[in-house]
Amino acid sequence: MSTIAPTQPMASPTGPEDPGISRFTVGEYERMVLDDPRVELLDGQVVRKMGKNPPHGWCTKALIKLVPGVIPIGFTWRVEQPVRIPDYDEPEPEFAVVRGSDDDYQDRHPEPADVAALIEVSESSLPRDRGKRLSTYARCRIPVSWIINLAERRIEVYTDPRPEGYGLCTPYHEGQAVPVIIGGVEFGPIPVDQLLPPRRPVRP
């Protein structure tokens, strides 16, 4: 059985104001009409996304194959699409489970009240994903966040969001299965081995 431990306290995403750094609101960012798939808005700053290597792409495809089959009626899913978090964040998580149907988001991006779960695939981006990004998700009360940790080959499920960070982190390892928690109800579960790229054979 997975152990449960609290997340580490996270620093406030809004540190001392630096007069040399421009900080954009979500509205300002959207009015700039940035149609660049390589950037997103985090804590008021336009940041470049980390590059995606082949294991990252494999994992994203696995999410598309497996997660939609276990989410309940009344929810839909999105891949690498914006989530609007007023006032200073518009991240684009790898995978999101949101309330309603695709038609509900023809004219707007989901906001925190719409989101049931967010999933990030992480390797080189692990410090950012565990830090500023996870802190933002907890602060706006996203109920469940996953980090598929490719570096350590495990899935970290964060729950119990609080202003200072998530209260609980449950790691799931190879050989285990991770539940998909939607609206406080467990669905699935999905074997961890099916969400992680196969291990390459060790050459003699």
Secondary structure, DSSP 4 states (H G I P E B T S, - for coil): ----BPPPP---SS-S--TTS----HHHHHHTT---TTEEEETTEEEEPPP--HHHHHHHHHHHHHSTTTSPTTEEEEES----BTTTBB---SEEEEES-GGGGSSS---GGGEEEEEEEESTTHHHIIIIIHHHHHHTT-S-EEEEETTTTEEEEEEEEETTEEEEEEEEETTSEEEEEETTEEEEEEEGGGTSPPPPPPP-
